[in-house]
Amino acid sequence: MMNPWRLSVLGTFVILVGGGTAVAQTHHVYKVDDLGSIGCGDLVGVAVNNKGAVTGTAVMPDGSLHAFRWTREGGLEDLGPQAANASQGFGINDNGDVVGVYFDQDWAGHSFIASPGTAIRNLTADVFQPSGITNDGRLTGMSSSALAFRTLGDGTLQNLSAFTSFGADINAAGDVTGWGWHDPAFNRPETAFRYSDRAGYEDLGTVGGSRSYGYGINDQGTVVGTWEVVPDTAGHAFRAVPGGLMEDLGALPGGFAGGISSAMSINTHGEIVGQSDNPSGWTAFVYDDVEGMLDLRSRIPIEDRLGRGLQWGRDINDNGQIVVGYDGYDSVSGAYRYGTVLLTPARDAGAPHAAPIASPSMLTPPDGRMILVSVYPQVTDLYDPEPVCQVTNVANSEAPQSGVDPDIEITGLLTVSVRAKRLGSNDGRIYTVTLSCTNYFGNVSTASVAVTVPHDSSK
């Protein structure tokens, strides 16, 4: 998957009495892999390919910047080069080829490609900064003429506009998105564009402001980015399908900054990732037309949220894996740093797990009084910190053959009144209290707990 804008660096449960069945639906939920660091420094991942390999920039122990490639099999690989002052990785294709820029010992910039198992190689001098690469090696970015470009199948560089522009992403067909100006004096603000063989250079305009930026394009030619809502200050994420108008995707509700967002990448399934404000700060989001815009932090396991604030959804591949930047504490050094995680879709969100207890759990003496019993769910969930539980049924082992049982009353969400009574001919009475627990995905599980009326006080 070619990454958008690269310029900036930095079941079923059985519980106690009886069984519980879990009803699970498909939602955006993820497993988390932290890519780690090189020497406990910052790690800024910006692109992921369809095999889950990631590139970006690592801050080295001496403070210098080095491009990296991360794979599940090999971990972090420092791409160097060793004789350079700095390097940055901006794009990666499914072959693992990384493109970026390095600065030599004289701080002269060079665009590069680094294939797995080989040293960094310089790209042609007319490529000022590459930002994306297709599986067959075609590039986009900014040329030495300060214009958005793409390379063709034979390697020829094609400038895409007449005035200053930047190519941010390229799809398998060679369509490019980015942003560009409209005159050499920059009198008109920059706007997003789509370039394709069919339509050439298309100015995508804006939803309502004066500026827009295209950051990602999928194989269907749909462009995502941001458009200016408040001049020079704030924007909203947008989507623009071929032949359609730019669509405002809005922002997460209750944002501390008033509702600001930016879309960075879109995959072939139409899933979009980016950044939005929320009530407590900045957060990464994922968007689709079924669930809308979702705060990604609520879609990773609770244990993976500790000490880690997801900040920015940078890229998404066609398997739904997402590169996300975060602020948090390094588990090795304890230092606060910027890190990167790879989110991989989980099979399902599951349902809450309850191990309820009742108080009192034994009713004695059996004198016929109605006794109030409280049920404590003791519920946990992989994603939802506060599942909602309630009593849904109470069964009496000595219930009447027909009609309403006068010995049972559900009095609240987690309270019941049951009669301290039993038949002398049995070993005692058992009330089986069943509750259901629901997480914020709507997935439900059930669990039961027993309340007994013993035959005699010794039981």
GUVO-264331 format. One line per 8 residues: number of its first residue (from 1); for each residue y, z, x of N, C-alpha, C. Coordinates in steps of 0.1 Angstrom, whole numbers, plus 2048, in hexadecimal, padded with zeros to 3 digits. Each point is the difference from the previous one (the first is absolute). Layout:
N
NUM> Y:Z:X:Y:Z:X:Y:Z:X  ...
//
This chain:
459
1> 7F4:800:809:80C:800:7F7:80C:800:809  809:7F7:7FE:80D:800:807:809:80A:7FA  806:807:809:809:80C:7FC:80E:7FB:7FD  807:807:7F8:80E:7FD:7FD:809:804:80C  80C:801:7FC:80B:802:80A:7FC:809:80B  801:7FB:80D:7FB:807:80B:80B:805:809  80C:7FE:7FD:80B:803:809:801:80F:803  7FE:809:7F7:802:80E:803:7F3:806:805
9> 801:809:80A:7F4:807:805:801:80E:7FB  7FF:805:805:7FE:80D:7FA:7FA:7FC:7F3  6E9:85B:714:7F2:801:800:7FB:809:7F5  7FB:804:804:7F9:808:7F6:7FF:80E:806  803:80A:7F7:800:80E:806:7F8:809:7F7  7F8:808:806:7F8:80A:7F8:805:80E:805  805:808:7F6:807:80C:803:7FA:80B:7F7  7FB:80B:807:7FC:80B:7F8:7F7:7FD:7F5
17> 803:803:7F4:7F7:7FE:7F5:802:7F1:7FB  7F6:7F9:7FF:801:7F2:7FB:805:7F6:80A  803:7F4:7FC:804:7F5:808:80E:7FC:7FD  807:7FA:809:80D:7FA:7FE:800:7F1:803  805:7F8:7F8:801:7F2:803:80E:7FC:803  801:7F8:80A:80D:7FB:805:803:7F2:7FB  80B:7FD:7FA:804:7F3:7FC:80B:7FB:809  7FD:7F6:809:809:7FB:80A:804:7F2:7FD
25> 80D:7FD:802:805:7F3:7FF:805:7FB:80D  803:7F3:801:805:7FA:80C:80F:801:802  804:806:80B:80E:802:802:803:7FD:80F  80D:7FF:804:803:7FF:80E:7FF:80D:806  7F5:802:807:7FE:80C:808:7FA:7FC:80E  803:808:80A:7FD:7FC:80E:7FA:80A:808  7F8:7FC:80A:7FC:808:80C:80A:7FE:80B  801:809:809:80B:800:80A:7FA:800:80E
33> 804:7F7:808:7FD:800:80E:80E:801:808  801:80B:807:80C:801:809:7FD:7F9:80D  80A:7F7:804:7FD:7F7:80B:803:808:80D  805:80C:7FF:802:808:80C:80C:7FD:808  800:801:80D:80B:7FE:808:7FB:7FD:80F  80A:7FB:808:7FD:7FF:80E:809:80B:807  7F9:80A:804:808:80B:807:808:808:7F6  7FC:801:7F4:807:808:7F6:80E:7FB:7FC
41> 803:7F4:803:80D:7FA:7FC:7FF:7FA:7F2  80C:7FB:7FC:801:7F9:7F3:7F7:7F3:800  7FB:7FD:7F5:7F8:7F3:7FE:805:7F9:7F3  805:7F4:802:806:7F9:7F4:7F7:7F4:7FE  7F7:800:7F6:7F8:7F5:7FC:808:7F8:7F6  7FF:7F2:802:808:7F8:7F7:7F8:7F5:7F9  7F4:7FD:805:7F8:7F5:7FB:7F1:803:800  7F9:7FB:7F6:7F2:802:7FF:7F9:7F2:7FC
49> 7F5:7FD:807:7FA:7F4:7FC:7F5:803:7F6  7F8:7F6:7FB:7F6:801:7F6:7F4:807:805  7FF:803:80D:7F5:808:805:804:80E:803  80C:804:7FC:805:80D:802:805:804:80E  802:7F5:808:807:802:80D:80F:801:7FF  806:809:807:80F:803:7FF:807:7FD:80D  80C:7FB:7FF:809:800:80B:80D:806:7FD  808:803:80B:80D:806:7FF:805:804:80E
57> 807:80B:800:806:805:80D:7FD:80F:801  7FC:803:80D:7FD:80E:803:80B:805:80A  804:80D:7FE:809:806:809:7F8:807:80B  801:7FC:80C:7F8:805:80B:805:80E:805  7F8:807:808:804:80D:804:80D:800:808  803:7F5:807:80D:7FF:807:80B:7FB:7F8  7FE:7FE:7F3:80A:7FB:7F7:801:7F1:7FE  7F9:7F9:808:801:7F1:7FE:7F8:7FC:7F4
65> 802:7F3:7FC:7F9:7FB:7F4:7F6:7F6:805  7F4:801:7FA:7F5:7F7:803:7FA:7FA:7F3  7FE:7F3:7FF:7F8:7FB:7F5:7F2:805:800  7FA:801:7F5:7F2:805:7FF:7F8:7F8:7F6  7F3:800:801:7F7:7FB:7F6:7F6:80B:7FE  7FD:803:7F3:7F7:80B:7FC:7F5:7F9:7F8  7F3:804:804:7F5:7FC:7F8:7F7:80C:7FD  7F8:800:7F6:7F8:80B:7FD:7F5:802:80B
73> 7FC:7F5:805:7F5:801:80B:806:805:80D  80C:7FB:804:805:802:80D:80C:80A:801  805:804:7F4:80B:809:800:80D:7F9:805  809:808:806:80D:7FB:805:7FE:7F9:80D  806:7F4:801:800:7F8:80C:80F:7FD:804  804:805:80C:80D:7FD:805:801:7F2:805  809:7F8:7FA:800:7F2:804:80A:7FD:80C  807:80A:804:809:7FF:80C:80B:7F6:7FD
81> 802:7F6:809:7FA:7FE:80D:805:80B:80A  7F8:802:80B:803:80B:809:80D:7FE:808  804:7F3:802:80C:7FD:808:80C:800:7F7  7FF:803:7F3:80B:7FF:7F7:807:80D:7FE  80D:800:7FC:807:80C:7FD:7FC:805:7F2  7FD:7F7:7F7:7FD:803:7F2:7FA:7F4:7F9  7F8:803:7F6:7FB:7F6:7F7:7FE:805:7F2  800:7F7:7F7:7FE:803:7F1:7F7:7F6:7FA
89> 7F6:805:7F8:7F8:7F7:7F8:805:7FE:7F2  800:7F4:7FB:806:7FD:7F3:7F7:7FA:7F6  7F6:7F9:804:7F7:7F9:7F7:7F2:7FF:805  7F6:800:7F8:7F2:7FE:804:7F8:7F8:7F6  7F7:7F7:805:7F8:7F8:7F6:7F2:805:800  7F7:7F9:7F8:7F3:805:7FF:7F7:7FF:80C  805:7F8:80A:7F9:7FF:80D:804:80B:809  809:808:7FC:805:80B:808:80B:7FC:80A
97> 805:7F4:7FF:80B:7FB:808:80D:808:7FC  807:806:80A:80C:807:7FD:80C:7F8:806  80B:7FF:7F8:80C:7FA:805:80B:80A:801  809:7FF:809:80B:809:801:809:7FC:80B  807:80A:806:80A:7FD:80A:7FF:80B:80B  801:7FC:80D:801:809:80A:80C:7FE:809  805:80A:807:80B:7FF:808:7FC:803:80F  803:7F6:808:7FC:801:80E:808:80A:808
105> 7FE:801:80D:807:80A:808:80F:7FE:801  804:7F4:7FD:80E:7FD:7FF:806:801:7F2  7F8:805:7F7:803:801:7F1:802:7F2:7FA  7FA:7F6:805:801:7F3:7F9:7F4:800:7F6  803:7FB:7F4:7F6:800:7F6:7F7:7F4:800  7F3:802:7FD:7F7:7F5:7FF:7F7:802:7F4  7FE:7F6:7F8:7F6:801:7F5:7F2:7FE:805  7F6:807:7FA:7F3:7FF:806:7F5:7FF:7F5
113> 7F4:7FD:804:7F4:801:7F8:7F6:807:808  7F8:809:7FA:7F6:807:807:7F3:7FF:7F8  7F6:7F9:805:7F3:7FE:7F9:7F7:80B:805  7F6:804:7F8:7F7:80B:804:7F9:7FC:80D  7FF:809:809:7F9:7FD:80D:808:7F8:80A  80C:7FC:7FD:808:7F9:809:80E:806:802  806:7FD:80B:80E:805:803:80A:7FA:7F8  80C:806:7FF:80B:7FA:7F9:804:7F3:806
121> 802:7F6:7F7:805:7F3:804:80D:7FD:7FA  809:7FA:808:80D:7FC:7FB:7FF:7F5:7F5  808:801:7F6:802:7F4:7F7:80A:7F7:805  803:7F5:7FA:80A:7F7:805:80E:806:800  808:7FB:808:80E:806:801:808:7FE:7F4  7FD:7F6:7F7:808:7FE:7F4:7FC:80A:7F5  7F6:809:802:7FD:80B:7F7:807:80D:805  80B:804:7F9:807:80C:804:7F9:80C:7FC
129> 7FC:801:7F3:7F8:80B:7FB:7F6:7FC:7F6  7F3:802:802:7F6:7FD:7F6:7FE:80C:7F7  7FE:7FD:7F3:7FE:80B:7F7:7F2:800:7F9  7FA:7F4:7FF:7F3:7FF:7F9:7F9:7F4:806  7F2:801:7FF:7F7:7F5:805:7F5:7FE:7F6  7FD:7F4:7FD:7F5:7FC:7F7:7F3:800:808  7F5:7FF:7F9:7F3:800:807:7FE:7F4:809  807:7F5:7FD:7FF:7F4:808:80B:7FF:80B
137> 807:80B:801:80A:801:80B:80E:7FC:7FD  803:7FC:7F4:80E:7FC:7FD:809:80D:7FF  80C:7FF:804:809:80B:801:80C:7FF:7F8  807:80B:7FD:80D:800:7FB:808:80B:807  80D:800:7FE:809:80A:806:80E:7FA:802  806:803:80B:80D:7FA:803:7FF:7F8:80D  806:7F4:800:7FF:7F7:80C:80C:803:809  7FF:7FA:80C:80B:802:809:80D:7FB:7FB
145> 800:7F8:7F5:80C:7FB:7FA:806:809:7F5  7FA:80C:7FF:803:80B:7F7:7FE:7FB:7F1  7F5:7F8:7FF:7FC:7FB:7F3:7F2:804:7FC  7FD:802:7F3:7F3:802:7FC:7F8:7F3:804  7F3:802:804:7F8:7F5:804:7F2:802:7FB  7F8:7F6:801:7F1:800:7FF:7FB:7F6:80A  7F4:803:805:7FA:7F6:809:7F5:7F9:7F7  7FE:7F3:803:7F7:7F8:7F9:7F2:800:807
153> 7F7:7F9:7FA:7F2:801:805:7FF:7FB:80E  809:7F6:804:7FF:7FB:80E:809:809:80A  806:80B:7FB:808:808:808:80F:7FD:800  804:7F5:7F9:80E:7FD:800:808:80A:7F8  80B:804:806:809:80A:7F9:809:7F9:7F7  801:804:7F3:809:7FB:7F6:809:80A:7FB  80D:7FE:803:80B:809:7FB:801:7FD:7F1  802:80B:7F8:800:7FF:7F1:80D:800:7F9
161> 80B:802:808:80D:801:7F9:80B:7FB:809  80C:7FE:7FB:80B:7FB:807:808:80B:807  7FF:80C:7FA:808:80B:805:7F7:80C:803  806:80A:806:7F9:80B:806:7F6:806:7F5  7F4:802:804:7F6:805:7F7:7F4:806:807  7F7:807:7F9:7F5:806:806:7F4:7FE:7F7  7F5:7FC:806:7F3:7FE:7F9:7F8:80D:801  7FD:807:7F5:7FA:80D:800:7F1:7FF:7FE
169> 7FB:7F7:7F9:7F1:7FF:7FD:7FC:7F2:7FD  7F4:7FD:803:7FA:7F3:7FE:7F2:801:7F9  7FD:7F8:7F7:7F3:800:7F9:7F7:7F6:806  7F4:7FF:7FA:7F5:7F7:806:804:7F1:7FE  809:7FD:7F6:804:7F2:7FE:80C:7FD:809  805:809:807:80C:7FE:808:80D:802:7F9  7FF:805:7F4:80D:804:7F9:806:80C:807  80D:801:800:807:80A:808:80A:807:7F7
177> 802:80D:801:80B:807:7FA:808:807:80B  80D:804:7FC:808:807:809:80E:800:7FA  80B:7FF:808:80D:800:7FA:809:7F8:809  80B:7FB:7FA:809:7F7:808:80E:801:7FB  809:7FC:808:80E:7FE:7FD:803:7F2:7FB  80C:7FE:7FB:803:7F3:7F9:80B:7F8:807  806:805:80B:80A:7F9:807:801:806:80E  805:7F9:80A:800:805:80E:809:80C:802
185> 80A:802:7F7:809:80C:802:7FC:80C:7F8  7F4:800:7FA:7FA:80B:7F8:80A:805:7F5  807:7F6:7FA:809:803:7F5:7F9:804:7F4  7F4:7FB:7FE:7F8:804:7F4:7F4:809:804  7FD:80A:7F8:7F6:809:804:7F2:7F9:801  7F7:806:808:7F3:7FB:802:7F7:802:7F3  7F7:7F7:7FE:7F7:801:7F4:7F2:7FC:804  7F6:804:7F9:7F2:7FD:802:7FD:7F1:7FE
193> 7F6:7FB:807:7FC:7F2:7FE:7F1:7FF:7FF  7FB:7F5:7FB:7F2:7FC:801:801:7F2:805  7F7:7FD:80A:7FF:7F2:805:7F2:7FC:7FE  7FE:7F4:7FA:7F3:7FA:7FE:801:7F1:802  7F4:7FA:802:800:7F1:802:804:7FA:7F3  7FD:806:7F4:803:7FA:7F3:80F:800:7FD  806:80C:803:80E:801:7FB:80A:801:80B  7FC:801:80D:809:802:80B:806:80E:800
201> 80D:801:804:807:80D:800:805:803:7F3  7FC:80B:7FA:804:805:7F3:808:80D:802  80D:800:7FC:807:80C:800:7FC:808:7F3  7FB:80C:802:7FB:808:7F5:80B:808:7F9  80C:800:806:80B:807:7F9:7FE:80F:7FF  805:806:7F6:7FF:80E:7FE:7FE:803:7F1  7FD:80C:7FD:7FF:805:7F2:80E:802:7FA  808:806:808:80E:803:7FB:80A:803:80B
209> 7FB:804:80C:80A:802:80B:803:7F4:808  804:802:80C:804:7F4:808:7F6:7FD:80B  7F8:80A:804:7F6:7FE:80B:7F2:802:7FB  7F7:7F9:808:7F1:803:7FE:7F9:7FC:80C  7F4:805:802:7F8:7FE:80C:7F2:7FE:7FC  7F9:7F5:804:7F2:7FE:7FE:7F8:805:80B  7F7:809:7FE:7F8:807:80A:7F1:7FB:800  7FB:7FD:7F5:7F1:7FD:7FF:7FE:7F4:7F7
217> 7F5:7F8:803:7FC:7F5:7F7:7F1:800:800  7FA:7FE:7F4:7F1:7FF:800:7FC:7F2:7FF  7F3:7FD:7FF:7FB:7F3:800:803:7F8:7F3  804:807:7F6:805:7F9:7F4:80F:7FC:801  807:804:80B:80E:7FD:801:809:80A:7FA  7FB:80B:7FB:809:80A:7FA:806:808:80C  80D:802:7FE:808:806:80A:804:80E:7FB  800:80A:809:806:80D:7FD:80A:804:80B
225> 809:809:7FC:80A:805:809:809:80A:7F9  80D:7FF:804:80A:809:7FA:80C:7F8:7FD  807:804:7F5:80D:7FA:7FC:80A:80C:7FF  80C:7FC:803:80B:80A:801:805:805:7F2  7FE:80D:7FE:805:806:7F3:80E:805:802  802:808:80B:80D:806:803:805:7F9:80D  80B:7F9:800:804:7F8:80C:7FF:808:80D  7F9:7FA:80A:7FF:806:80D:7F9:80D:801
233> 7F9:804:7F5:7FB:80E:800:7F1:800:7FB  7FE:7FB:7F4:7F3:803:7FA:7FA:7F3:7F9  7F3:800:7FF:7FA:7F4:7F9:7F4:804:7F8  7FA:7F6:7F9:7F4:802:7F8:7F6:7F6:805  7F3:803:800:7F5:7F7:802:801:7F5:7F6  7FC:7F4:805:7FF:7F4:7F7:7F3:7F9:803  7FD:7F7:7F6:7F5:7F7:801:805:7F2:7FA  7FC:7F5:807:804:7F3:7FC:7F4:7F7:800
241> 7FB:7FC:7F5:7F5:7F6:800:805:7F2:801  7F8:7F7:805:805:7F2:801:804:7FB:7F2  80C:7FA:7FF:805:7FB:7F4:806:80A:7F6  800:80D:804:806:80A:7F8:80C:807:806  806:808:7F7:80C:807:805:7FC:80D:807  809:805:809:7FD:80C:807:7FF:80C:7F6  7F6:808:801:7FD:80B:7F7:802:80D:806  809:809:7FA:802:80D:805:7F4:809:7FD
249> 7FB:806:80B:7F4:809:7FE:805:80F:7FE  80D:803:801:804:80D:7FE:7FD:809:80B  7FF:80D:7FD:7FD:80B:80A:7F8:80B:7F9  7FB:809:808:7F9:80C:7FB:80A:808:7F8  7FB:807:7F6:80A:808:7F7:805:80C:808  80C:804:7FC:806:80D:805:804:800:80F  802:7F4:806:803:7FF:80E:80D:808:804  7FF:807:80B:80B:808:805:80D:7F8:803
257> 7FE:7F3:803:80B:7F7:804:804:7F7:7F4  7FA:803:7F4:804:7F8:7F4:7F8:7F4:7FD  7F5:7FE:807:7F7:7F5:7FD:802:7F5:80A  7FA:801:80C:800:7F6:80A:7F2:7FC:804  7FE:7F3:802:7F3:7FC:804:800:7F3:808  7F6:7FD:807:7FE:7F3:807:7F2:7FC:801  7FC:7F4:7FC:7F3:7FB:801:7FE:7F9:80D  7F5:803:807:7FE:7FB:80E:7F4:7F6:801
265> 7F6:800:7F7:7F5:7F8:802:7F9:7FE:7F2  7F9:7F5:7FE:7F8:7FD:7F4:7F4:7F9:804  7F4:804:7FA:7F4:7F9:803:7FC:7F6:7F6  7F4:7F9:801:7FC:7F6:7F7:7FE:805:7F2  7FD:80D:7FF:7FE:806:7F2:80D:804:7FA  80B:7FE:806:80D:804:7FA:803:80E:802  7F9:808:809:803:80E:803:80C:800:80A  80A:808:7FD:80C:800:808:802:80E:806
273> 804:801:80D:803:80D:806:80E:800:805  806:80C:802:80D:801:805:804:80F:801  80D:802:7FE:806:80D:801:80A:802:7F4  800:80D:7FB:809:803:7F5:804:80F:802  80C:803:7FA:803:80F:800:7F8:806:7F4  7FE:80D:802:7FA:808:7F5:808:80D:7FF  7FD:80A:7F8:808:80C:7FF:802:808:80D  7F6:7FE:809:801:809:80C:803:7F8:80D
281> 802:7F3:7FF:803:7F8:80C:7FB:7F2:7FF  7FC:7FA:80C:7FB:7F3:800:7F1:800:800  7FA:7F6:7FA:7F1:7FF:7FF:7FC:7F2:7FF  7F3:7FE:804:7FA:7F3:7FF:7FB:7FD:7F2  800:7F4:7FC:7FB:7FD:7F2:7F6:7F4:801  7F8:7FF:7F5:7F8:7F4:7FD:803:7FD:7F2  801:7F3:7FD:803:7FB:7F3:7F7:7F5:7FC  7FB:801:7F3:7FA:7F4:7FA:804:800:7F1
289> 7FC:7F6:7F9:805:7FE:7F2:7F8:809:7F6  7F5:807:805:7F8:808:7F7:806:80F:801  801:805:80C:805:80E:801:80F:801:803  806:7F5:803:80E:801:804:802:805:80E  80C:806:803:803:805:80D:7FB:80E:801  7F8:803:80B:7FA:80D:802:804:806:80D  802:80C:800:803:808:80D:7F2:801:807  7FF:7FA:80C:7F3:800:807:7FB:80E:804
297> 80A:809:801:7FC:80E:805:7F7:806:7F5  802:7FD:7F3:7F8:806:7F6:7F2:7F9:7FF  7FE:7F5:808:7F3:7F9:7FF:7F8:801:80C  803:80A:809:7F7:803:80B:7FB:80F:7FD  7F5:803:806:7FA:80E:7FE:80B:80B:804  7FF:80B:7F8:809:80B:802:800:804:80F  7F4:801:806:7FF:805:80E:807:7F7:80A  802:7F3:7FC:807:7F7:809:80F:800:7FF
305> 805:807:7F6:80E:801:7FE:806:80B:808  7F8:80A:805:805:80B:807:807:7FC:80D  80C:804:802:807:7FD:80C:803:7F1:802  7FF:7F8:7F6:802:7F2:801:808:7FA:7F4  80C:7FB:802:808:7FA:7F6:800:7F1:801  7F9:7F9:7F7:7FF:7F2:801:80E:7FA:7FD  805:7F7:808:80E:7FC:800:801:7F1:7FC  7F7:7F7:805:803:7F2:7FF:7F3:7F8:7FF
313> 7FE:7F9:7F5:7F5:7F7:7FF:804:7F3:807  7FA:7FD:80C:804:7F5:808:7F9:7F3:7FD  7F3:800:7FD:7F8:7F4:7FF:7F4:803:7F7  7FB:7F6:7F9:7F3:801:7F8:7F8:7F4:802  7F3:801:803:7F8:7F4:802:7F9:7FD:7F3  7F8:7F6:800:7F9:7FB:7F4:7F5:809:7FB  7FC:809:808:7F6:80A:7FC:806:80D:7FB  80E:800:7FF:807:80B:7FB:803:80B:80A
321> 7FD:7FE:80C:803:80A:80B:80F:7FF:803  806:80C:802:80E:801:801:804:807:80D  809:7FB:808:806:807:80B:80C:808:7FB  800:80D:803:80A:809:7FB:805:808:80C  80E:801:801:806:808:80A:802:80E:7FA  7FF:80B:808:802:80D:7FB:808:809:80A  806:80A:7FC:806:80B:808:7F6:80C:7FF  7FD:805:80B:7F7:80C:7FF:7FE:806:80E
329> 7F6:80A:800:7FD:807:80C:7F3:7FA:807  801:7FE:80D:7F5:7FB:807:7F5:80B:801  7F4:7FD:7FD:7F6:80B:800:7FC:804:80E  803:7F8:80A:7FC:804:80E:80C:808:806  80C:7FA:800:80B:807:807:808:80A:7F7  7FF:7FE:7F3:807:808:7F7:80F:7FC:7FE  803:7F5:807:80E:7FB:800:802:7F8:7F3  80C:7FF:7FC:804:7F8:7F4:802:7F2:805
337> 7FA:7F7:7F9:801:7F2:805:7FF:7F6:7F4  802:7F3:803:7FE:7F6:7F6:7F2:7FA:803  7F8:7FF:7F6:7F3:7FB:802:7FC:7F5:7F6  7F4:7FB:801:7FC:7F5:7F7:7F2:803:7FB  7FE:7FE:7F3:7F2:801:7FA:7FD:7F2:7FA  7F3:7FE:800:7FA:7F5:7F9:7F9:805:7F3  805:7FC:7F4:7FA:804:7F4:7F6:7F5:7FB  7F4:805:7FD:7F5:7F7:7FC:7FC:804:7F2
345> 800:7F6:7F6:7FD:803:7F3:7F2:808:7FE  801:80B:7F9:7F4:808:7FD:7F9:7FA:7F3  7F3:803:7FE:7F9:7FA:7F5:806:804:7F3  803:80D:7FE:806:805:7F4:806:80D:803  808:805:7F6:808:80C:802:7F7:80C:7FD  7F5:7FF:7FA:7F7:80B:7FC:807:809:7F6  7FA:80B:7FD:804:809:7F5:801:80E:806  807:809:7F9:801:80E:805:7F2:807:801
353> 800:80A:809:7F3:808:802:804:80E:7FC  7FA:805:7F5:803:80E:7FB:7F3:808:802  803:80D:803:7F5:80A:801:805:80C:7F8  801:7FF:7F3:807:80A:7F8:7F9:80E:800  808:80A:7FE:7FB:80E:7FE:806:805:7F3  7FA:809:7F9:805:806:7F4:802:80F:802  80A:804:7F9:804:80F:801:804:805:7F2  7F8:809:7FA:7F3:806:806:7F5:7F5:7FE
361> 7F6:801:808:7F4:7F7:7FF:7F4:807:7F9  801:80D:7FE:7F6:807:7F8:807:809:7F6  7FB:7FF:7F4:806:808:7F4:7F7:80B:7FC  805:80C:802:7F8:80C:7FD:809:80B:7FC  7FD:809:7F7:7F4:800:7F8:800:7F5:7F5  7F5:7FC:7FB:7FF:7F6:7F5:804:806:7F3  80D:803:7FE:804:808:7F4:807:7F7:7F6  7FF:7F2:802:806:7F7:7F6:80E:7FD:802
369> 807:805:80A:80E:7FD:801:802:7F2:805  80C:7FA:7FD:804:7F3:806:807:803:80D  7FB:7FB:80B:805:802:80D:807:7F4:806  80C:802:805:807:7F5:806:7FB:7FD:80F  7FC:7F4:802:7FA:7FC:80D:80A:7F6:807  803:802:80C:808:7F7:808:7F7:7F8:809  803:7F3:801:7F8:7F7:809:809:7FC:80C  7FC:802:80C:807:7FC:80C:7F9:7F4:806
377> 806:7F4:800:7F9:7F4:803:7FC:7FF:80F  808:806:809:7FD:7FE:80E:7FD:7F2:804  80A:7F7:7FD:7FF:7F2:800:807:7FA:80D  7F9:7F6:806:806:7F9:80B:7FE:7F1:7FD  809:7F8:807:7FF:7F2:7FF:804:7F9:80D  7FB:7F5:803:802:7FA:80D:80F:7FB:801  806:7FC:7F5:80E:7FB:800:80A:808:7F8  7FC:806:7F5:809:807:7F7:800:80F:803
385> 80B:805:804:800:80F:803:800:809:7F4  803:7FA:7F4:800:809:7F4:7F9:7F8:7F4  7F3:7FF:801:7F9:7FA:7F4:802:809:7F4  7FF:7FA:7F4:802:808:7F4:7F3:802:7F9  7FD:80D:7FD:7F3:803:7FA:802:807:7F3  7F6:7FF:7F7:801:807:7F3:7F1:801:7FB  7FF:80B:7F8:7F3:802:7F9:7FE:7F6:7F5  7F5:7F9:800:7FD:7F6:7F6:7F5:804:7F6
393> 7F8:809:804:7F4:804:7F7:7FB:80D:804  7FB:808:7F6:7F8:80C:803:7F4:7FF:7F8  7F4:802:806:7F3:800:7F9:7FA:80E:800  7FB:803:7F5:7FA:80E:7FE:7F1:7FE:7FF  7F8:807:809:7F2:7FF:800:7F9:805:7F3  808:808:7F8:7FB:806:7F4:809:7FB:7F4  804:7F3:801:809:7FB:7F6:7F9:7FF:7F2  808:800:7F5:7F9:7FE:7F3:7FB:7F1:7FF
401> 7F7:7FF:7F7:7F9:7F3:7FE:80A:7F5:7FC  80B:804:7F8:809:7F6:7FB:80E:807:7FE  80A:7F8:7FF:80D:805:7FD:807:804:80D  80C:806:7FE:809:804:80A:7FA:80E:806  800:801:80D:7FB:80C:806:80C:80A:800  7FF:80B:7F8:80B:80A:7FF:801:809:80D  7F7:7FE:809:800:808:80C:808:7FA:80C  805:7F3:7FD:807:7F9:80B:80E:7FB:7FB
409> 80A:802:809:80D:7FA:7FD:806:7FC:80E  804:7F4:801:808:7FB:80C:80F:804:7FD  805:809:808:80E:805:7FD:80B:7FA:809  7FC:7F9:80A:80A:7FA:809:7FA:7F6:80A  808:7FA:809:7FA:7F7:809:7F5:805:808  801:80D:804:7F6:806:809:7FC:80E:7FB  801:802:7F3:7FB:80D:7FA:7F8:7FD:7F3  7F6:809:7FE:7F8:7FF:7F4:7FE:80F:7FB
417> 7FD:801:7F4:7FC:80D:7FA:7F1:7FE:7FB  7F8:809:805:7F2:800:7FC:7FB:80E:7FC  7F6:800:7F7:7FC:80D:7FB:7F6:807:809  802:80D:802:7F7:808:808:7F4:804:7F7  7F7:7F7:7FE:7F5:802:7F6:7F4:7F8:805  7F4:805:7FD:7F4:7F9:803:7F5:804:7F6  7F6:7F8:7FF:7F5:803:7F7:7F6:809:808  7FB:80A:7F9:7F7:809:807:7F3:7FA:804
425> 7FC:7F5:7FA:7F3:7FA:802:800:7F7:80D  80C:7FD:806:800:7F8:80C:804:808:80C  800:7F9:80C:803:806:80C:80F:803:802  808:7FA:7F7:80F:801:801:806:7F3:7FC  80D:800:7FE:807:7F4:7FC:808:7FA:80C  801:7F2:800:807:7F9:80B:80A:7F7:7F9  80D:802:803:80A:7F6:7FC:803:7F7:80C  7FE:7F3:7FE:802:7F7:80B:80E:7F9:7FD
433> 809:803:809:80E:7FC:7FF:802:7F3:809  803:7F5:7FA:802:7F3:807:80F:7FD:801  804:7FC:80B:80E:7FC:802:800:7F2:806  80A:7F8:7FE:803:7F3:806:80C:801:809  7FF:7F9:80B:80B:800:809:804:7F2:803  80D:7FD:800:805:7F2:801:80A:800:80C  7FF:7F6:809:80A:7FE:80A:80A:7F6:7FC  80A:7FD:809:80B:7F8:7FB:7FD:7F1:800
441> 7F3:7FD:803:7FB:7F2:7FE:7FA:7FF:7F2  7FE:80B:7F9:7FA:800:7F3:7F1:801:801  7FB:803:80C:7F1:802:802:7FC:80E:7FC  7F5:801:7F9:7FC:80D:7F9:7F3:804:805  7FE:80D:802:7F3:806:803:7FF:80C:7F7  7F3:805:7FD:7FE:80B:7F8:7F8:80B:808  801:80C:7FD:7F9:80B:806:7FE:80B:7F6  7F6:808:802:7FD:80B:7F6:7FE:80D:807
449> 803:80B:7F9:7FE:80E:805:7FA:808:7F4  7F7:809:804:7FA:808:7F5:806:80E:7FE  801:804:7F4:804:80D:7FC:7F5:806:7F8  7FB:80C:805:7F4:805:7FA:802:80D:7F8  7F8:802:7F6:7FF:80C:7F9:7F1:805:802  7FE:809:80A:7F3:804:803:7F8:808:7F5  7F3:7FF:801:7F8:807:7F6:803:80F:800  802:806:80C:803:80E:802:809:801:80C
457> 806:80B:802:80A:802:80A:7FB:7FF:80E  7F3:800:802:7FA:7FF:80D:800:7F2:805  803:7F6:7F8:7FE:7F2:803:80E:7FA:803
//
